[in-house]
Amino acid sequence: MRKLTTALSVLAISAFAFGASASASQRVDSHSLTDVQAKQLVQENGSVLLSTGPDLYDRYVANGAYCFFGEQPEPAYVPTANSSSAFVGYTCAPDFDQN
């Protein structure tokens, strides 16, 4: 069962990665937003791609409901126009405690 869960997670991540590369122009540079604007963007959209540096980006979510099966939310901090480390929401990380 664990192999099936892992395989499904890999498929979901692969599907997301393909979609992310296709929509790279839709990423928002976190440095162009204030800490409040970045957090608000994530909260209002539920899930967004934020660039945090040259060729660096990640998916940030409002809460664990936006994570895939087998993932858990972890607090996320990004550089913004007025902060070097602003809390914007969460990233989704593999949940290794699931059976």
C-alpha positions in Angstrom: 0.0 0.0 0.0 2.9 2.4 0.8 4.3 1.8 -2.7 0.9 2.7 -4.2 0.7 5.9 -2.1 4.3 6.9 -3.1 3.5 6.2 -6.8 0.3 8.3 -6.6 2.2 11.1 -4.9 4.9 11.0 -7.6 2.2 11.1 -10.3 0.5 14.1 -8.7 3.8 16.0 -8.3 4.7 15.2 -11.9 1.4 16.5 -13.1 1.8 19.6 -11.0 5.4 20.1 -12.2 4.3 19.8 -15.9 1.5 22.4 -15.3 3.9 24.7 -13.4 6.4 24.7 -16.2 3.7 25.4 -18.7 2.4 28.4 -16.7 5.8 29.8 -15.5 4.8 33.2 -16.7 2.0 33.2 -14.1 4.4 33.1 -11.2 4.6 36.2 -9.0 7.9 37.5 -7.7 7.7 37.6 -3.9 10.1 40.6 -3.9 7.5 42.7 -5.7 5.0 42.3 -2.9 4.9 43.4 0.7 4.5 40.7 3.4 0.8 41.5 3.8 0.2 41.4 0.0 2.0 38.0 -0.4 0.1 36.4 2.4 -3.2 37.9 1.1 -2.4 36.5 -2.4 -2.0 33.0 -1.0 -5.1 33.3 1.3 -7.3 34.6 -1.5 -6.2 32.0 -4.1 -5.6 29.0 -1.9 -2.6 28.0 -3.9 0.0 30.1 -5.8 3.4 29.9 -7.4 5.8 32.4 -6.0 9.3 33.1 -7.3 11.7 33.8 -4.5 14.8 34.3 -6.6 16.3 33.6 -10.1 15.0 30.2 -11.2 13.6 29.6 -7.7 9.9 29.1 -7.1 7.6 27.0 -5.0 3.9 26.4 -4.5 2.5 28.1 -1.4 -0.9 27.2 0.0 -3.4 28.7 2.4 -3.9 25.5 4.4 -3.5 21.8 4.3 -6.7 21.3 2.3 -4.6 22.4 -0.8 -2.0 19.7 -0.2 -2.1 16.5 -2.2 -2.9 13.1 -0.5 0.2 12.0 1.4 1.4 15.5 2.1 1.2 17.8 5.1 1.4 21.6 5.4 4.6 23.2 6.7 4.9 26.9 7.5 6.6 28.8 4.7 8.5 32.1 4.8 9.6 34.1 1.7 11.6 37.3 1.0 9.3 40.2 0.2 9.7 43.9 -0.6 9.7 44.8 3.1 10.9 41.6 4.9 13.7 39.1 4.4 11.5 36.3 5.8 7.7 36.8 5.8 5.2 34.1 6.7 2.9 33.7 3.6 1.2 30.3 4.4 2.4 26.8 3.9 4.2 24.5 1.5 3.2 20.9 1.1 5.8 18.3 2.2 5.6 14.5 2.1 4.0 13.0 5.2 6.3 10.1 6.0 4.2 9.1 9.1 1.3 7.8 7.0 0.8 4.0 6.8 
